[in-house]
């Protein structure tokens, strides 16, 4: 993911699209230094604006982190959809593609992946912003919709699609986390090997949820 932060032109009075630039700056800082290295001051410097300018859009760092996490979820969703669009085939084949997109995103952008699913966005008991919740639900919806399609077409057992989607999500999320935390020998390794491992894991899931199995 190449992150381009649009800077304010030297001859311009205002940035023009400051909020987006600050979010892009946040993503860049997150990728390079993790969530601890993300700050409103740093985002302002990357966007070429004063240190006070970000406060027009974000009250504090927490609000910026939430906006960056929302953008991260949308990037994850786009990554999965691109994989699915490039695969074609039936629901199971596209489910594998979504899983590969999910894991490859985690490996390519570990700091973003940890942040969108970690506790850095909101503390215990805090309500996540509506836009952030919606972005997370959209990412989950990619897997759920493929599961629902598989059930409708008789390729998967006729069970609650949310239960089956949770099983699929748990497996691919766990695999992604194990890879980026260095808990799998030789992983993430070359892209082809990573895809083969992801495919194997998802196929093991399919043997349990395929229609007609015990």
MODA-V26708 format. One record per residue. N is the residue number from 1. PHI is phi in whole degrees, -180 to 180 (none if undefined). Layout:
BEGIN
n phi
N PHI
N PHI
END
This chain:
BEGIN
n phi
1 none
2 -92
3 -101
4 -110
5 -99
6 -77
7 -93
8 -66
9 -66
10 -61
11 -95
12 -98
13 -78
14 -124
15 -69
16 109
17 -148
18 -66
19 -59
20 -62
21 -63
22 -67
23 -66
24 -63
25 -63
26 -62
27 -62
28 -64
29 -64
30 -63
31 -63
32 -87
33 -133
34 78
35 -66
36 -67
37 -91
38 -92
39 -151
40 -65
41 -62
42 -64
43 -63
44 -62
45 -64
46 -66
47 -84
48 75
49 -123
50 -68
51 -66
52 -84
53 -59
54 -59
55 -72
56 -71
57 -118
58 -133
59 -69
60 -158
61 -61
62 -59
63 -68
64 -66
65 -60
66 -63
67 -67
68 -67
69 -64
70 -58
71 -62
72 -63
73 -61
74 -69
75 -67
76 -61
77 -59
78 -62
79 -63
80 -65
81 -64
82 -63
83 -64
84 -64
85 -63
86 -83
87 -94
88 70
89 81
90 -83
91 -61
92 -67
93 -63
94 -74
95 -65
96 -63
97 -63
98 -62
99 -64
100 -65
101 -64
102 -63
103 -69
104 -66
105 -65
106 -58
107 -69
108 -75
109 -136
110 -61
111 -66
112 -65
113 -61
114 -63
115 -69
116 -69
117 -109
118 -96
119 -93
120 -73
121 -76
122 -140
123 -77
124 -58
125 82
126 -82
127 -84
128 -72
129 -56
130 -58
131 -62
132 -69
133 -60
134 -64
135 -65
136 -66
137 -66
138 -66
139 -64
140 -61
141 -62
142 -61
143 -68
144 -62
145 -63
146 -69
147 -63
148 -61
149 -65
150 -62
151 -67
152 -62
153 -90
154 77
155 -90
156 -126
157 -60
158 -79
159 -122
160 -58
161 -61
162 -70
163 -67
164 -69
165 -65
166 -64
167 -63
168 -65
169 -62
170 -60
171 -68
172 -73
173 -67
174 -61
175 -64
176 -61
177 -66
178 -60
179 -67
180 -74
181 -92
182 69
183 -94
184 -117
185 -58
186 81
187 -98
188 -77
189 64
190 -61
191 -58
192 -64
193 -67
194 -64
195 -65
196 -64
197 -66
198 -61
199 -61
200 -63
201 -62
202 -67
203 -65
204 -64
205 -64
206 -61
207 -65
208 -92
209 -113
210 -66
211 -57
212 96
213 -91
214 -79
END
